[in-house]
Amino acid sequence: MTSPLIKMHTAALSTPMRTLVLDSPHSGTEYPSDFNYAVALQDLRQAEDTHVDTLFNFAPDIGIPLLEACFPRSYIDLNRSSDDIDEALLNAPWPEPILASEKSRLGKGLIWRILDDGQPIYDRMLSIDEIQYRTQMYWRPYHQALKQLLQDTYQHHQCVMHINCHSMPSVADVYSTEHPGLEHPDIVLGDRDGRTADPSITEFLRNVFSELGYTCWVNHPYKGVELVKAYSDPAQNKHSIQLEINRRLYLNEATRELLPEYRRLRTHLQQILLALDQYIHDHFVP
């Protein structure tokens, strides 16, 4: 079962097959008609990683597949496990085991209850059927598509490097992370403290970003969540890193419009990914 609001951009046939796979789970701007939110759309849009898909849309042309969700993360968050249920949203007991994460405590589990600034998204409780529908029609197809892309690349190279692409606000809001008010650097790389990628890969990426003039932190305040956790296994040559890009580098955070500076950033991202692919070939492909 495939949702029409998931796009898989496969690598161009004329290019060499790279070791990289990209996904952009939070850049969607198409709001499903059954969302029935109760907050102003301009406020709800602050949850989007708007235009992250645009920043990386060069990838298929250089041999890197890109998976993107066209629906918003505030509808259902693909970077959560399917059992990360916030019981405060439910109008009835959940019929299956729940494994609520710290994100649910912040009101941002599989289905968000509040925005980063604390505004409630709904003026109602959600039904079991409603959440199960979103999971079946949106969450599962996306995860299945990503799993297939990773598997195809791994079978070709006996190695895969997954980059989970995101953007972050320039300053953390009240419920953004555990560090409200934190001024974010240009880039944050998350490998869950070395558990989702070989640390040398993370260090290579950090150095490349730094050499291009970007401030780059590792695992603070974002370590990586479900999408890097679920499909990585460094011991089996399956590596995954969450990449957070500061929105002030490319976006008007109030209007969600691209700034002219996005072109320079996009060029740098292409350079970085090609360098990373070469590094993976040199050091990890058997």
C-alpha positions in Angstrom: 0.0 0.0 0.0 1.5 3.3 -1.1 0.4 6.8 -0.2 0.2 9.4 -3.0 1.9 11.8 -0.5 5.2 9.9 -0.5 7.7 10.6 -3.3 10.6 8.3 -4.1 13.2 10.0 -6.4 15.4 7.3 -7.7 18.9 7.9 -8.9 19.4 8.8 -12.5 20.3 5.7 -14.6 23.1 7.7 -16.3 25.0 8.1 -12.9 27.0 5.7 -10.9 25.1 4.1 -8.0 26.3 5.8 -4.8 26.6 4.4 -1.3 24.2 7.1 0.0 20.5 7.2 0.5 18.7 10.4 1.6 15.3 10.9 3.2 13.4 14.0 4.1 10.5 13.0 6.4 9.5 16.4 7.7 9.5 18.8 4.8 5.9 18.1 3.7 3.5 20.9 3.1 0.3 19.1 1.8 -2.2 18.9 4.7 -4.6 16.0 4.5 -8.3 17.0 4.6 -9.0 14.8 7.6 -6.3 16.5 9.8 -9.0 18.8 11.5 -6.4 20.8 13.5 -7.5 23.7 15.6 -4.5 26.0 15.4 -3.7 28.7 12.9 -2.0 27.3 9.8 0.8 29.8 10.0 1.6 28.5 13.5 1.2 24.9 12.5 3.7 25.4 9.7 6.4 26.2 12.2 6.7 22.4 12.7 7.7 21.9 9.1 11.2 21.3 7.9 10.2 23.5 5.0 12.2 23.2 1.8 14.6 20.6 3.0 13.5 18.6 0.0 14.5 21.5 -2.2 17.9 21.7 -0.6 18.6 18.1 -1.6 16.7 17.8 -4.9 19.9 17.6 -6.8 20.6 14.2 -5.3 19.0 11.9 -7.9 21.0 13.6 -10.7 24.3 12.6 -9.0 23.2 9.0 -8.3 21.7 9.4 -4.8 18.1 8.4 -4.2 15.9 10.7 -2.2 12.7 9.8 -0.3 10.4 12.6 0.8 7.1 12.8 2.6 4.7 15.4 1.2 2.5 15.5 4.3 3.4 17.4 7.4 5.1 15.9 10.5 2.4 17.5 12.6 -0.1 15.1 11.0 2.0 12.0 11.8 5.7 12.0 12.7 7.6 9.5 10.6 10.6 9.9 12.9 8.9 8.1 15.7 8.2 4.5 16.3 4.6 3.4 15.6 4.1 2.6 19.3 5.2 6.0 20.5 1.6 7.0 21.5 0.7 10.0 23.6 -2.2 8.7 25.7 -3.2 12.3 26.6 -4.5 12.6 23.0 -6.8 9.5 23.1 -10.5 9.3 23.5 -10.3 5.6 24.4 -7.6 3.2 25.7 -5.0 2.2 23.1 -5.5 -1.5 22.2 -1.9 -2.4 21.7 1.3 -2.0 23.8 2.6 1.6 24.1 6.3 2.5 24.2 6.1 6.3 24.8 9.4 8.1 24.4 10.7 11.3 25.8 9.3 13.0 22.7 5.8 12.0 23.8 6.5 13.7 27.1 7.2 16.8 25.2 3.9 16.4 23.4 5.5 15.3 20.2 5.1 11.6 19.9 3.9 9.7 16.8 1.0 12.1 16.7 1.8 15.6 18.0 -0.3 17.1 20.7 1.3 20.5 20.9 3.6 22.7 18.9 7.1 23.7 19.9 5.7 26.9 21.6 3.2 24.9 23.6 0.0 25.6 21.5 -2.4 22.7 21.4 -2.9 21.4 17.9 -6.4 20.0 18.5 -9.5 21.1 20.4 -10.6 17.4 20.6 -9.4 14.0 21.5 -8.4 11.6 18.7 -10.0 8.2 18.1 -8.1 4.9 17.8 -9.3 4.5 14.2 -8.0 7.9 13.3 -4.5 7.2 14.6 -4.4 3.7 13.1 -5.5 5.1 9.7 -2.6 7.6 9.7 -0.2 4.9 10.7 -1.4 2.5 8.0 -1.7 5.0 5.2 1.3 7.2 5.8 3.8 5.9 8.4 4.1 2.3 7.2 4.4 3.1 3.4 7.2 5.6 4.1 9.1 3.2 6.3 8.7 0.4 3.8 9.9 2.6 1.0 13.0 3.7 3.0 13.8 0.2 4.0 13.7 -0.9 0.3 16.0 1.9 -0.8 18.5 1.1 1.9 18.3 -2.6 1.1 18.9 -2.0 -2.6 21.9 0.1 -2.0 23.3 -2.3 0.6 22.9 -5.3 -1.8 24.9 -3.4 -4.5 27.8 -2.2 -2.3 27.6 -4.4 0.9 27.5 -1.0 2.6 25.0 1.8 2.9 25.2 5.4 4.2 21.8 6.8 5.2 21.5 10.6 5.7 18.2 11.5 7.5 17.7 15.2 6.4 16.1 17.8 8.7 16.1 21.5 9.6 16.0 23.1 13.0 14.9 26.5 14.2 17.7 29.0 14.9 16.7 29.1 18.5 15.0 26.3 20.4 11.5 27.1 21.5 9.9 25.9 24.8 9.2 22.4 23.7 11.6 22.0 20.8 14.1 20.0 22.8 15.3 19.6 26.4 17.2 22.9 25.9 14.7 25.7 25.4 16.3 29.0 24.4 19.4 27.3 23.0 20.9 29.1 20.0 21.6 26.3 17.5 24.8 26.0 15.4 24.7 25.9 11.6 24.7 22.1 11.6 24.0 19.2 14.1 25.0 15.7 13.3 23.3 12.9 15.2 24.5 9.3 15.4 23.0 8.4 18.8 26.4 8.6 20.5 28.1 6.4 17.9 25.5 3.7 17.8 24.0 4.4 14.3 27.2 5.1 12.3 30.9 4.5 12.6 32.3 7.5 14.6 34.9 8.1 11.9 32.1 8.9 9.4 30.6 11.4 11.7 34.0 13.0 12.4 34.6 13.1 8.6 31.3 15.0 8.0 31.9 17.3 10.9 35.3 18.2 9.5 34.0 18.8 6.0 31.3 21.1 7.2 33.8 23.0 9.4 36.2 23.4 6.5 33.4 25.1 4.6 32.9 27.6 7.4 29.9 26.0 9.2 29.6 25.6 12.9 28.9 21.9 13.5 28.0 20.1 16.7 27.6 16.4 17.2 24.7 14.7 19.2 23.7 18.0 20.9 20.9 18.8 21.1 19.8 16.3 18.5 21.1 12.7 18.7 18.9 11.2 16.1 15.5 9.5 16.6 13.6 6.6 15.0 14.7 6.7 11.4 18.4 6.5 12.1 17.8 4.0 15.0 15.6 1.6 13.1 17.7 0.9 10.0 21.3 1.2 11.1 23.7 -1.4 12.1 27.3 -0.2 11.9 28.7 -3.7 12.6 27.0 -4.8 9.4 28.2 -1.8 7.4 24.8 -0.1 7.6 25.4 3.5 8.8 22.9 6.3 9.5 23.3 9.9 10.5 20.7 12.5 11.3 21.6 15.9 9.7 20.0 19.0 11.1 20.4 22.3 9.2 19.8 25.7 10.8 16.9 27.3 9.0 18.4 30.7 9.2 20.9 29.6 6.6 18.3 29.3 3.9 14.8 30.2 5.1 12.8 33.1 6.3 11.6 31.4 9.5 8.4 33.6 9.7 7.2 33.3 6.1 8.8 29.9 5.2 10.2 31.5 2.0 13.5 30.5 0.7 16.3 33.1 1.0 18.8 33.7 -1.9 21.5 32.1 0.3 19.9 28.7 -0.2 21.8 28.3 -3.5 25.2 28.5 -1.8 24.1 26.1 0.9 22.7 23.7 -1.7 26.0 23.8 -3.7 28.0 23.0 -0.5 25.6 20.1 0.4 26.3 18.6 -3.0 30.0 18.9 -2.5 29.8 17.4 0.9 27.7 14.4 -0.2 30.0 13.6 -3.1 33.0 13.8 -0.7 31.2 11.5 1.8 30.4 9.0 -0.9 34.1 8.9 -1.9 35.1 8.5 1.8 32.6 5.6 2.2 34.0 3.9 -0.9 37.6 4.3 0.3 37.1 3.2 3.8 34.0 1.0 4.1 33.0 -0.7 0.8 34.5 -4.2 0.7 
